[in-house]
Amino acid sequence: MILSPMAPNEEDLADEHFLELNQEASDLYGLIHSRYVHSPRGIAKVYQKYLSGVYGFCPRALCDKQKVLPVGLSDTLKTSRFKVYCPRCEEVYLPKFRQINIDGAYFGTSLPHVFLKHYPNAIILPPKVYLYEPKIFGFNIHGKRGSKFYQEPKGTIKYIEDSLQQMEKENLVQKIKEANSLRQQLLEQPSSLEQSLASMSIGGGKVKP
């Protein structure tokens, strides 16, 4: 289904069973892809795309358009979309092509680090100014980065995932469809009380109270 050269027609797209089967097949293919890109042959394919800049460049100004690698923030399906990892600043960013709906589990959380173990020459030294230091007329600002009074922030860093974007919207729509389908089935089927009364009827008459 996934590798078929024929695109689904309008009837297929209107069939809920087809859409469910297509999503399950896509997830299976994505998990197989995650295993493949960690193999020596898959890593070599990733290296070719990395050199060509297929995955994009780091949006951080101080990284000077460093090439990035795809990464997932979770190995579990339908958790978040894939992100890109910069080997220079070692940070994770949203990809430039956000319209592509690819699950992060299709790449996995370990791909960039396995890649850099196979190709250590691809590791770029940190930029001259690794972290931006705010200054006023050349002087460091008290309490800011670069000042001797600066203290690293403590606590757990919280970030917002692609919470109510396309992936979770699709899950919500699917749950609503399942709830409506179950409700319709309950409305069409006779109640258990009616079935009990029908089974207790004698000679077509009703049971006397």
Backbone as ProteinMPNN parsed JSONL, in Angstrom:
{"seq_chain_A": "MILSPMAPNEEDLADEHFLELNQEASDLYGLIHSRYVHSPRGIAKVYQKYLSGVYGFCPRALCDKQKVLPVGLSDTLKTSRFKVYCPRCEEVYLPKFRQINIDGAYFGTSLPHVFLKHYPNAIILPPKVYLYEPKIFGFNIHGKRGSKFYQEPKGTIKYIEDSLQQMEKENLVQKIKEANSLRQQLLEQPSSLEQSLASMSIGGGKVKP", "coords_chain_A": {"N_chain_A": [[0.831, -1.206, 0.0], [1.908, 1.281, 0.849], [4.139, 1.52, -0.818], [2.992, 1.48, -3.276], [2.61, 2.518, -6.655], [0.289, 3.738, -7.399], [-1.84, 6.361, -6.639], [-4.177, 7.004, -3.97], [-7.661, 7.18, -4.719], [-10.623, 9.333, -4.794], [-12.7, 7.845, -3.693], [-11.342, 6.03, -2.06], [-10.22, 7.797, -0.204], [-12.48, 8.641, 1.069], [-13.264, 6.462, 2.439], [-13.36, 5.242, 5.628], [-12.28, 2.938, 6.738], [-10.215, 2.355, 4.941], [-8.573, 4.593, 5.377], [-7.786, 4.189, 8.043], [-6.394, 1.765, 7.801], [-4.393, 2.6, 6.065], [-3.031, 4.45, 7.666], [-2.065, 2.775, 9.701], [-0.4, 1.117, 8.184], [1.438, 3.047, 7.351], [2.598, 3.752, 9.799], [3.82, 1.325, 10.479], [5.663, 1.099, 8.371], [7.174, 3.364, 8.966], [8.364, 2.669, 11.431], [9.929, 0.534, 10.623], [11.622, 1.967, 8.973], [12.937, 3.486, 10.91], [14.512, 1.531, 12.147], [16.092, 0.839, 9.974], [17.628, 3.147, 9.308], [19.453, 3.157, 11.311], [21.18, 1.168, 10.729], [24.319, 0.112, 9.171], [24.171, 0.519, 6.334], [21.958, 2.203, 6.169], [22.86, 4.401, 7.665], [24.862, 5.295, 5.958], [23.302, 6.219, 3.84], [21.996, 8.336, 5.13], [24.218, 9.936, 5.597], [24.933, 10.773, 3.011], [22.705, 12.371, 2.376], [22.955, 14.226, 4.392], [25.346, 15.575, 3.704], [24.453, 16.791, 1.401], [22.706, 18.615, 2.392], [20.017, 18.059, 2.713], [18.363, 17.823, 4.931], [18.292, 20.329, 5.937], [19.377, 23.431, 7.562], [20.957, 24.776, 10.495], [18.986, 27.029, 12.344], [20.096, 28.85, 14.02], [21.886, 31.816, 14.424], [24.59, 32.016, 15.172], [25.67, 29.616, 14.459], [26.275, 29.548, 11.818], [24.962, 28.475, 9.458], [25.087, 25.662, 9.826], [24.828, 22.247, 8.888], [22.072, 20.1, 9.606], [20.58, 17.275, 11.394], [17.977, 14.796, 11.252], [15.766, 14.087, 13.998], [13.954, 12.438, 16.585], [11.893, 13.253, 19.371], [10.869, 11.321, 20.903], [10.552, 7.765, 21.083], [8.142, 6.666, 20.79], [5.163, 6.223, 18.969], [3.121, 8.84, 17.545], [3.662, 10.892, 19.354], [5.202, 13.263, 18.997], [6.1, 15.441, 16.279], [8.874, 15.062, 13.95], [12.076, 16.543, 14.663], [14.948, 18.716, 14.122], [18.432, 18.28, 14.619], [21.246, 20.047, 15.644], [24.637, 19.523, 15.218], [26.577, 21.289, 16.007], [25.815, 23.366, 17.896], [24.461, 21.658, 19.446], [21.683, 21.568, 19.864], [18.075, 21.271, 19.569], [15.718, 21.874, 17.024], [12.72, 23.195, 15.442], [11.853, 21.925, 12.261], [12.455, 23.561, 9.09], [10.659, 23.054, 7.041], [7.765, 22.803, 7.963], [5.325, 21.928, 7.132], [5.363, 19.287, 6.478], [4.183, 16.307, 7.632], [5.574, 14.289, 9.622], [6.169, 11.661, 11.762], [8.089, 11.729, 14.757], [9.052, 9.331, 15.734], [9.695, 7.869, 13.514], [12.309, 8.355, 12.952], [13.614, 8.225, 15.394], [15.179, 8.641, 18.662], [17.912, 8.384, 18.8], [19.309, 8.643, 16.429], [20.953, 10.975, 15.435], [23.165, 10.857, 17.169], [24.185, 8.269, 16.923], [24.9, 8.495, 14.262], [26.949, 10.461, 14.367], [28.834, 9.034, 15.757], [29.593, 7.168, 13.89], [30.577, 8.799, 11.892], [32.833, 10.668, 12.773], [34.26, 12.797, 11.711], [32.385, 14.48, 10.735], [31.626, 16.068, 12.757], [31.477, 19.348, 13.768], [33.564, 21.903, 15.027], [32.72, 23.906, 17.903], [31.239, 27.202, 17.429], [33.024, 30.39, 17.305], [31.926, 32.27, 19.103], [30.219, 30.772, 21.344], [27.908, 30.938, 22.98], [25.59, 33.532, 22.95], [26.355, 36.69, 24.281], [24.874, 39.251, 25.923], [25.519, 42.733, 25.653], [26.199, 46.142, 26.604], [27.342, 48.813, 24.961], [29.759, 47.435, 24.76], [30.177, 46.48, 27.331], [29.636, 43.938, 29.748], [26.439, 42.853, 30.994], [25.036, 43.139, 34.189], [24.239, 40.174, 35.87], [23.535, 38.902, 33.558], [24.406, 36.59, 30.875], [27.871, 36.095, 30.579], [28.59, 37.901, 32.497], [30.207, 37.992, 35.692], [28.469, 37.622, 37.709], [26.508, 36.102, 36.744], [24.178, 33.442, 36.826], [23.439, 30.118, 36.066], [20.23, 29.117, 34.887], [18.022, 27.212, 36.94], [16.203, 24.144, 37.442], [13.525, 22.286, 35.849], [13.343, 22.301, 32.372], [10.692, 23.365, 30.485], [8.883, 22.721, 27.62], [6.756, 23.423, 24.827], [5.027, 21.063, 23.074], [3.981, 19.947, 19.773], [1.208, 20.444, 20.347], [-1.709, 20.826, 19.795], [-1.726, 20.436, 17.083], [-1.657, 19.149, 13.713], [-1.29, 16.322, 14.022], [-2.368, 15.57, 16.571], [-4.898, 16.572, 16.256], [-5.939, 14.884, 14.318], [-6.045, 12.515, 15.78], [-7.951, 13.25, 17.678], [-10.197, 13.687, 16.068], [-10.546, 11.093, 15.144], [-11.244, 9.734, 17.512], [-13.667, 10.978, 18.071], [-15.179, 10.106, 15.884], [-15.246, 7.347, 16.432], [-16.674, 7.341, 18.824], [-19.141, 8.379, 17.964], [-19.88, 6.353, 16.174], [-20.173, 4.166, 17.914], [-22.283, 5.111, 19.446], [-24.284, 5.215, 17.511], [-24.603, 2.514, 16.959], [-25.608, 1.601, 19.4], [-28.037, 2.906, 19.416], [-29.322, 1.702, 17.282], [-29.505, -0.995, 17.981], [-31.71, -3.136, 19.885], [-32.646, -2.488, 23.263], [-31.306, -4.047, 26.228], [-33.252, -4.548, 28.106], [-35.609, -4.716, 26.599], [-34.983, -6.992, 25.102], [-34.921, -8.889, 27.14], [-37.6, -8.887, 27.993], [-38.799, -9.776, 25.667], [-37.795, -12.374, 25.485], [-39.005, -13.513, 27.691], [-41.627, -13.575, 27.1], [-44.714, -15.271, 26.711], [-46.263, -17.378, 24.522], [-46.642, -15.287, 22.735], [-47.778, -13.387, 24.274], [-47.494, -10.926, 26.925], [-45.591, -11.029, 29.94], [-47.254, -11.295, 32.961], [-47.453, -8.872, 35.538]], "CA_chain_A": [[0.0, 0.0, 0.0], [2.754, 2.471, 0.954], [5.039, 1.586, -1.959], [2.236, 1.384, -4.51], [2.734, 3.728, -7.501], [-1.034, 4.305, -7.611], [-2.313, 7.223, -5.557], [-5.578, 6.714, -3.622], [-8.651, 8.039, -5.363], [-11.56, 9.985, -3.881], [-13.454, 6.83, -2.961], [-10.473, 5.521, -0.998], [-10.062, 8.814, 0.829], [-13.749, 8.755, 1.787], [-13.468, 5.213, 3.181], [-12.695, 5.326, 6.919], [-11.479, 1.721, 6.917], [-8.998, 2.533, 4.141], [-7.718, 5.576, 6.043], [-7.208, 3.546, 9.217], [-5.41, 0.796, 7.326], [-3.276, 3.352, 5.497], [-2.262, 5.016, 8.777], [-1.349, 1.679, 10.356], [0.684, 0.724, 7.284], [2.445, 4.117, 7.396], [3.317, 3.63, 11.068], [4.69, 0.151, 10.377], [6.763, 1.461, 7.481], [8.017, 4.323, 9.676], [9.16, 1.96, 12.436], [10.959, -0.195, 9.873], [12.575, 2.992, 8.547], [13.74, 3.849, 12.073], [15.529, 0.484, 12.317], [16.992, 0.829, 8.816], [18.574, 4.272, 9.315], [20.481, 2.891, 12.317], [22.074, 0.149, 10.198], [25.433, 0.723, 8.418], [23.724, 0.992, 5.027], [21.081, 3.35, 6.381], [23.691, 5.527, 8.1], [25.532, 5.803, 4.759], [22.303, 7.012, 3.113], [21.813, 9.575, 5.888], [25.42, 10.749, 5.401], [24.827, 11.411, 1.695], [21.702, 13.438, 2.458], [23.515, 15.252, 5.288], [26.298, 16.378, 2.936], [23.7, 17.575, 0.42], [21.864, 19.596, 3.08], [18.604, 17.718, 2.522], [17.638, 18.018, 6.187], [18.256, 21.75, 6.261], [20.499, 24.066, 8.252], [20.619, 25.267, 11.833], [18.47, 28.402, 12.278], [20.832, 29.703, 14.965], [22.776, 32.704, 13.679], [25.985, 31.791, 15.528], [26.126, 28.325, 13.927], [26.749, 29.8, 10.461], [24.335, 27.529, 8.523], [25.542, 24.294, 10.041], [23.871, 21.231, 8.46], [21.407, 19.454, 10.741], [20.17, 15.884, 11.239], [16.635, 14.562, 11.801], [15.723, 13.416, 15.303], [12.664, 12.395, 17.262], [11.964, 13.481, 20.813], [10.332, 10.132, 21.553], [10.504, 6.567, 20.256], [6.752, 6.226, 20.779], [4.396, 6.822, 17.884], [2.111, 9.859, 17.801], [4.041, 11.737, 20.486], [5.528, 14.576, 18.433], [6.7, 15.395, 14.953], [10.332, 15.018, 13.981], [12.798, 17.806, 14.794], [16.29, 18.662, 13.559], [19.478, 18.407, 15.634], [22.459, 20.7, 15.161], [25.813, 18.98, 15.918], [27.492, 22.352, 16.451], [25.345, 23.918, 19.171], [23.857, 20.531, 20.156], [20.315, 21.904, 20.225], [17.026, 20.727, 18.718], [14.879, 22.952, 16.495], [11.655, 22.829, 14.519], [12.343, 21.97, 10.873], [11.986, 24.683, 8.289], [9.501, 22.586, 6.28], [6.851, 22.334, 8.996], [4.101, 21.384, 6.564], [5.513, 17.846, 6.326], [3.709, 15.654, 8.854], [6.344, 13.063, 9.814], [6.283, 11.32, 13.176], [9.47, 11.676, 15.221], [9.455, 7.941, 15.955], [10.189, 7.317, 12.26], [13.762, 8.512, 12.992], [14.096, 7.793, 16.701], [15.903, 9.617, 19.472], [19.359, 8.108, 18.819], [19.918, 8.718, 15.103], [22.088, 11.906, 15.267], [24.315, 10.473, 17.992], [24.766, 7.108, 16.249], [25.508, 9.019, 13.042], [28.192, 11.154, 14.685], [29.804, 8.02, 16.174], [30.089, 6.547, 12.664], [31.284, 9.809, 11.098], [33.328, 11.717, 13.691], [34.75, 13.96, 10.965], [31.258, 15.366, 10.445], [31.43, 16.938, 13.914], [32.087, 20.663, 13.573], [33.919, 22.549, 16.292], [31.781, 24.971, 18.28], [31.569, 28.513, 16.864], [33.893, 31.219, 18.146], [31.072, 32.727, 20.2], [29.323, 29.632, 21.492], [26.655, 31.461, 23.5], [25.496, 34.986, 22.809], [26.478, 37.447, 25.535], [24.356, 40.614, 25.742], [26.41, 43.789, 26.145], [25.829, 47.534, 26.359], [28.567, 49.546, 24.622], [30.922, 46.583, 24.985], [30.274, 46.039, 28.718], [28.697, 42.891, 30.135], [25.31, 43.305, 31.805], [24.988, 42.458, 35.479], [23.267, 39.09, 35.972], [23.33, 38.266, 32.273], [25.481, 35.702, 30.451], [29.126, 36.816, 30.38], [28.891, 38.586, 33.744], [30.637, 37.078, 36.759], [27.318, 37.423, 38.604], [25.494, 35.32, 36.037], [23.919, 32.101, 37.342], [22.658, 29.301, 35.143], [18.872, 28.844, 35.378], [17.844, 25.886, 37.522], [14.852, 23.605, 37.316], [13.207, 21.529, 34.644], [12.966, 23.117, 31.224], [9.423, 22.936, 29.919], [8.671, 23.208, 26.261], [5.441, 23.093, 24.294], [5.075, 20.19, 21.91], [3.021, 20.277, 18.726], [0.098, 19.9, 21.127], [-2.989, 20.746, 19.107], [-1.512, 20.56, 15.656], [-2.356, 18.193, 12.855], [-1.246, 14.946, 14.481], [-3.314, 15.357, 17.656], [-6.231, 16.844, 15.728], [-6.386, 13.666, 13.658], [-6.409, 11.566, 16.838], [-9.198, 13.715, 18.283], [-11.274, 13.409, 15.113], [-10.757, 9.654, 15.12], [-11.967, 9.361, 18.726], [-15.045, 11.451, 17.924], [-15.843, 9.2, 14.952], [-15.497, 6.079, 17.109], [-17.751, 7.56, 19.788], [-20.395, 8.511, 17.215], [-20.215, 5.04, 15.638], [-20.675, 3.359, 19.025], [-23.594, 5.643, 19.812], [-25.234, 4.808, 16.48], [-24.862, 1.09, 17.155], [-26.47, 1.454, 20.574], [-29.381, 3.362, 19.056], [-29.935, 0.765, 16.349], [-29.757, -2.272, 18.626], [-32.708, -3.067, 20.957], [-32.077, -2.452, 24.606], [-31.261, -5.333, 26.926], [-34.533, -4.739, 28.787], [-36.557, -5.186, 25.599], [-34.631, -8.366, 24.777], [-35.32, -9.736, 28.258], [-39.054, -9.0, 27.959], [-39.168, -10.595, 24.517], [-37.484, -13.768, 25.775], [-39.878, -13.987, 28.764], [-43.013, -13.585, 26.643], [-45.284, -16.629, 26.605], [-47.308, -17.453, 23.506], [-46.866, -13.998, 22.102], [-48.292, -12.421, 25.252], [-46.51, -10.358, 27.841], [-45.581, -11.588, 31.292], [-48.062, -10.504, 33.888], [-46.676, -8.378, 36.69]], "C_chain_A": [[0.866, 1.257, 0.0], [3.616, 2.637, -0.292], [4.312, 1.511, -3.294], [2.386, 2.659, -5.331], [1.399, 4.423, -7.729], [-1.458, 5.131, -6.402], [-3.768, 6.884, -5.233], [-6.522, 7.7, -4.287], [-9.608, 8.612, -4.323], [-12.367, 8.98, -3.074], [-12.634, 6.249, -1.822], [-10.357, 6.52, 0.145], [-11.341, 9.01, 1.632], [-14.049, 7.518, 2.627], [-12.677, 5.26, 4.481], [-11.809, 4.105, 7.168], [-10.169, 1.817, 6.158], [-8.041, 3.504, 4.826], [-7.046, 4.986, 7.276], [-6.11, 2.561, 8.815], [-4.188, 1.492, 6.763], [-2.398, 3.954, 6.596], [-1.456, 3.941, 9.498], [-0.18, 1.193, 9.501], [1.803, 1.762, 7.281], [3.263, 4.036, 8.676], [4.274, 2.445, 11.044], [5.894, 0.443, 9.502], [7.723, 2.429, 8.18], [8.894, 3.662, 10.723], [10.249, 1.122, 11.775], [12.041, 0.775, 9.398], [13.487, 3.399, 9.7], [14.838, 2.814, 12.331], [16.556, 0.536, 11.185], [18.038, 1.936, 8.9], [19.648, 4.104, 10.394], [21.456, 1.803, 11.862], [23.213, 0.821, 9.427], [25.017, 1.266, 7.055], [22.828, 2.219, 5.167], [21.854, 4.591, 6.81], [24.415, 6.145, 6.904], [24.575, 6.65, 3.921], [22.08, 8.363, 3.795], [23.005, 10.506, 5.674], [25.39, 11.466, 4.056], [23.838, 12.571, 1.721], [22.193, 14.574, 3.351], [24.472, 16.165, 4.532], [25.587, 17.266, 1.919], [22.8, 18.622, 1.065], [20.384, 19.326, 2.931], [17.787, 18.033, 3.77], [17.594, 19.474, 6.637], [19.484, 22.216, 7.031], [20.026, 24.612, 9.596], [20.127, 26.718, 11.735], [19.208, 29.367, 13.202], [21.886, 30.514, 14.207], [24.245, 32.393, 13.94], [26.523, 30.454, 15.013], [26.511, 28.404, 12.455], [26.285, 28.72, 9.486], [24.929, 26.119, 8.622], [24.449, 23.309, 9.592], [23.324, 20.484, 9.677], [21.013, 18.024, 10.374], [18.764, 15.711, 11.797], [16.701, 13.803, 13.117], [14.292, 13.433, 15.819], [12.852, 12.631, 18.747], [11.403, 12.308, 21.603], [10.372, 8.976, 20.56], [9.105, 5.99, 20.175], [5.995, 6.958, 19.688], [3.407, 7.85, 18.399], [2.379, 10.651, 19.086], [4.371, 13.145, 20.014], [6.109, 14.384, 17.043], [8.218, 15.39, 15.06], [10.9, 16.43, 14.082], [14.143, 17.662, 14.097], [17.292, 18.986, 14.657], [20.722, 19.017, 14.998], [23.669, 20.139, 15.911], [26.787, 20.042, 16.4], [27.052, 22.925, 17.797], [24.657, 22.863, 20.025], [22.467, 20.875, 20.697], [19.352, 21.328, 19.188], [16.094, 21.859, 18.305], [13.742, 22.371, 15.663], [12.19, 22.889, 13.094], [11.736, 23.128, 10.103], [10.735, 24.313, 7.507], [8.508, 21.966, 7.256], [5.587, 21.702, 8.425], [4.174, 19.876, 6.386], [5.181, 17.176, 7.657], [4.401, 14.304, 8.994], [6.524, 12.839, 11.314], [7.758, 11.224, 13.569], [9.97, 10.266, 15.453], [9.971, 7.29, 14.679], [11.709, 7.457, 12.153], [14.341, 8.025, 14.315], [14.932, 8.849, 17.391], [17.423, 9.478, 19.375], [20.065, 8.359, 17.498], [21.083, 9.707, 15.007], [23.339, 11.439, 16.0], [24.988, 9.209, 17.458], [25.492, 7.553, 14.983], [26.871, 9.651, 13.332], [29.25, 10.207, 15.24], [30.411, 7.339, 14.948], [30.943, 7.512, 11.854], [31.77, 10.93, 12.016], [33.853, 12.948, 12.977], [33.641, 14.926, 10.618], [30.982, 16.318, 11.601], [32.191, 18.241, 13.689], [32.402, 21.266, 14.935], [32.92, 23.645, 16.621], [32.193, 26.31, 17.677], [32.425, 29.329, 17.827], [33.131, 31.77, 19.347], [30.012, 31.651, 20.39], [27.946, 30.065, 21.975], [26.673, 32.982, 23.403], [25.541, 35.652, 24.179], [25.98, 38.862, 25.299], [25.291, 41.645, 26.372], [25.823, 45.149, 25.807], [27.114, 48.333, 26.182], [29.808, 48.756, 24.984], [31.066, 46.066, 26.4], [29.219, 44.96, 28.999], [27.629, 43.454, 31.059], [25.248, 42.478, 33.076], [23.873, 41.407, 35.496], [22.984, 38.373, 34.663], [24.542, 37.396, 31.917], [26.717, 36.517, 30.08], [29.542, 37.588, 31.616], [29.321, 37.572, 34.804], [29.524, 36.828, 37.77], [26.212, 36.583, 37.946], [25.379, 33.924, 36.635], [23.044, 31.355, 36.346], [21.265, 29.055, 35.72], [18.761, 27.4, 35.851], [16.393, 25.449, 37.363], [14.662, 22.89, 35.989], [12.758, 22.475, 33.535], [11.695, 22.543, 30.623], [9.277, 23.538, 28.526], [7.318, 22.715, 25.778], [5.62, 22.226, 23.058], [4.077, 20.678, 20.862], [1.642, 19.846, 19.216], [-1.181, 19.743, 20.338], [-2.826, 20.953, 17.615], [-2.075, 19.339, 14.943], [-2.389, 16.789, 13.436], [-2.268, 14.675, 15.569], [-4.74, 15.664, 17.216], [-6.794, 15.594, 15.058], [-6.8, 12.619, 14.685], [-7.738, 11.951, 17.473], [-10.378, 13.433, 17.368], [-11.584, 11.925, 15.067], [-11.546, 9.19, 16.341], [-13.429, 9.792, 18.654], [-15.821, 10.534, 16.984], [-16.173, 7.87, 15.622], [-16.638, 6.213, 18.108], [-19.103, 7.67, 19.089], [-20.847, 7.168, 16.646], [-20.784, 4.138, 16.717], [-22.055, 3.815, 19.449], [-24.662, 5.211, 18.82], [-25.582, 3.33, 16.618], [-25.795, 0.85, 18.33], [-27.904, 1.877, 20.266], [-30.09, 2.365, 18.15], [-30.283, -0.564, 17.001], [-30.84, -2.119, 19.691], [-32.041, -3.13, 22.322], [-32.124, -3.825, 25.237], [-32.566, -5.611, 27.645], [-35.573, -5.26, 27.817], [-36.269, -6.63, 25.214], [-35.071, -9.318, 25.884], [-36.824, -9.945, 28.251], [-39.508, -9.881, 26.801], [-38.91, -12.066, 24.789], [-38.413, -14.354, 26.826], [-41.337, -14.059, 28.328], [-43.483, -15.011, 26.417], [-46.409, -16.587, 25.585], [-47.635, -16.131, 22.88], [-47.434, -12.972, 23.062], [-47.212, -11.935, 26.154], [-46.65, -11.001, 29.207], [-46.391, -10.696, 32.194], [-47.207, -10.054, 35.052], [-47.021, -9.115, 37.958]], "O_chain_A": [[0.602, 2.194, -0.754], [3.809, 3.753, -0.772], [4.956, 1.482, -4.343], [2.304, 3.759, -4.786], [1.363, 5.561, -8.196], [-1.434, 4.644, -5.272], [-4.522, 6.511, -6.132], [-6.228, 8.89, -4.403], [-9.43, 8.407, -3.123], [-12.684, 9.224, -1.91], [-13.162, 6.0, -0.738], [-10.39, 6.143, 1.316], [-11.291, 9.496, 2.762], [-14.978, 7.523, 3.435], [-11.448, 5.312, 4.449], [-10.724, 4.222, 7.738], [-9.125, 1.409, 6.666], [-6.833, 3.268, 4.853], [-5.87, 5.249, 7.529], [-5.037, 2.532, 9.416], [-3.065, 1.03, 6.96], [-1.173, 3.969, 6.478], [-0.302, 4.165, 9.863], [0.896, 0.894, 10.019], [2.98, 1.408, 7.217], [4.479, 4.227, 8.651], [5.402, 2.541, 11.527], [7.019, 0.081, 9.846], [8.939, 2.331, 8.011], [10.051, 4.048, 10.891], [11.357, 1.01, 12.299], [13.228, 0.449, 9.416], [14.678, 3.632, 9.494], [15.96, 3.172, 12.691], [17.745, 0.306, 11.408], [19.208, 1.702, 8.6], [20.644, 4.827, 10.392], [22.452, 1.545, 12.539], [23.091, 1.99, 9.061], [25.454, 2.346, 6.658], [22.926, 3.16, 4.38], [21.546, 5.701, 6.376], [24.57, 7.364, 6.832], [24.972, 7.671, 3.359], [21.986, 9.397, 3.134], [22.835, 11.721, 5.579], [25.776, 12.632, 3.963], [24.104, 13.631, 1.154], [21.889, 15.741, 3.105], [24.425, 17.385, 4.691], [26.056, 18.361, 1.609], [22.194, 19.432, 0.363], [19.572, 20.248, 3.012], [16.639, 18.464, 3.667], [16.924, 19.804, 7.616], [20.484, 21.507, 7.139], [18.839, 24.874, 9.794], [20.785, 27.549, 11.108], [18.964, 30.573, 13.163], [22.677, 29.96, 13.444], [25.066, 32.496, 13.028], [27.72, 30.193, 15.125], [27.021, 27.431, 11.899], [27.095, 28.121, 8.778], [25.228, 25.482, 7.611], [23.273, 23.518, 9.887], [24.038, 20.268, 10.657], [21.096, 17.615, 9.216], [18.391, 16.416, 12.735], [17.588, 12.974, 13.321], [13.521, 14.344, 15.516], [13.874, 12.244, 19.314], [11.456, 12.301, 22.833], [10.243, 9.176, 19.352], [8.897, 4.943, 19.562], [6.162, 8.164, 19.503], [2.916, 7.758, 19.524], [1.454, 11.028, 19.806], [3.869, 14.119, 20.576], [6.552, 13.293, 16.685], [8.779, 15.675, 16.118], [10.276, 17.393, 13.636], [14.447, 16.605, 13.542], [17.051, 19.841, 15.509], [21.189, 18.564, 13.953], [23.729, 20.265, 17.134], [27.729, 19.729, 17.128], [27.843, 22.963, 18.739], [24.307, 23.118, 21.177], [22.119, 20.527, 21.825], [19.75, 20.951, 18.086], [15.724, 22.7, 19.124], [13.789, 21.217, 15.237], [12.915, 23.823, 12.755], [10.649, 23.61, 10.422], [9.846, 25.145, 7.324], [8.42, 20.743, 7.363], [4.856, 21.019, 9.142], [3.145, 19.238, 6.162], [5.817, 17.443, 8.676], [3.879, 13.287, 8.538], [6.976, 13.728, 12.036], [8.576, 10.702, 12.811], [11.172, 10.014, 15.381], [10.627, 6.251, 14.751], [12.336, 6.76, 11.355], [15.44, 7.472, 14.347], [15.344, 9.833, 16.776], [18.15, 10.365, 19.824], [21.293, 8.297, 17.437], [22.144, 9.311, 14.525], [24.452, 11.61, 15.502], [26.211, 9.08, 17.525], [26.57, 7.048, 14.67], [27.838, 9.396, 12.614], [30.438, 10.527, 15.206], [31.587, 6.975, 14.951], [31.91, 7.108, 11.209], [31.189, 12.015, 12.035], [33.893, 14.031, 13.561], [33.908, 16.068, 10.246], [30.205, 17.262, 11.46], [33.399, 18.234, 13.451], [31.614, 21.157, 15.875], [32.337, 24.247, 15.72], [33.38, 26.533, 17.436], [32.536, 29.003, 19.009], [33.628, 31.74, 20.473], [29.015, 31.627, 19.669], [26.93, 29.615, 21.445], [27.666, 33.627, 23.741], [24.857, 35.234, 25.113], [26.602, 39.61, 24.544], [25.788, 41.453, 27.482], [25.055, 45.294, 24.855], [27.882, 48.51, 27.128], [30.795, 49.32, 25.457], [31.979, 45.287, 26.672], [28.075, 45.054, 28.554], [27.87, 44.401, 31.808], [25.392, 41.256, 33.038], [22.72, 41.702, 35.181], [22.283, 37.362, 34.643], [25.576, 37.461, 32.581], [26.622, 37.508, 29.356], [30.721, 37.903, 31.777], [28.855, 36.433, 34.81], [29.627, 35.921, 38.597], [25.138, 36.384, 38.513], [26.396, 33.291, 36.92], [22.048, 31.88, 35.85], [21.132, 28.81, 36.919], [19.326, 26.487, 35.249], [15.489, 26.264, 37.177], [15.54, 22.898, 35.126], [11.901, 23.335, 33.741], [11.639, 21.359, 30.292], [9.524, 24.724, 28.312], [6.801, 21.709, 26.265], [6.294, 22.621, 22.107], [3.415, 21.699, 21.049], [0.986, 19.005, 18.602], [-1.695, 18.631, 20.219], [-3.673, 21.563, 16.962], [-2.872, 18.59, 15.507], [-3.419, 16.12, 13.353], [-2.969, 13.665, 15.514], [-5.689, 15.082, 17.742], [-7.975, 15.279, 15.207], [-7.79, 11.914, 14.49], [-8.56, 11.086, 17.774], [-11.434, 12.994, 17.824], [-12.746, 11.533, 14.963], [-12.427, 8.34, 16.217], [-14.32, 9.077, 19.112], [-16.982, 10.216, 17.243], [-17.255, 7.322, 15.41], [-17.471, 5.315, 18.232], [-20.096, 7.12, 19.563], [-22.041, 6.866, 16.631], [-21.759, 3.424, 16.482], [-22.908, 2.991, 19.778], [-25.787, 4.885, 19.199], [-26.732, 2.941, 16.415], [-26.674, -0.009, 18.264], [-28.86, 1.296, 20.778], [-31.307, 2.197, 18.231], [-31.262, -1.201, 16.612], [-30.898, -1.079, 20.347], [-30.995, -3.757, 22.492], [-32.908, -4.676, 24.817], [-32.961, -6.768, 27.789], [-36.345, -6.154, 28.164], [-37.197, -7.415, 25.019], [-35.538, -10.423, 25.607], [-37.289, -11.061, 28.48], [-40.473, -10.635, 26.923], [-39.698, -12.92, 24.383], [-38.601, -15.57, 26.864], [-42.189, -14.538, 29.075], [-42.71, -15.86, 25.973], [-47.387, -15.858, 25.754], [-48.786, -15.874, 22.528], [-47.56, -11.8, 22.706], [-46.108, -12.481, 26.151], [-47.73, -11.465, 29.573], [-46.227, -9.476, 32.189], [-46.327, -10.789, 35.5], [-46.46, -8.824, 39.014]]}, "name": "protein", "num_of_chains": 1, "seq": "MILSPMAPNEEDLADEHFLELNQEASDLYGLIHSRYVHSPRGIAKVYQKYLSGVYGFCPRALCDKQKVLPVGLSDTLKTSRFKVYCPRCEEVYLPKFRQINIDGAYFGTSLPHVFLKHYPNAIILPPKVYLYEPKIFGFNIHGKRGSKFYQEPKGTIKYIEDSLQQMEKENLVQKIKEANSLRQQLLEQPSSLEQSLASMSIGGGKVKP"}
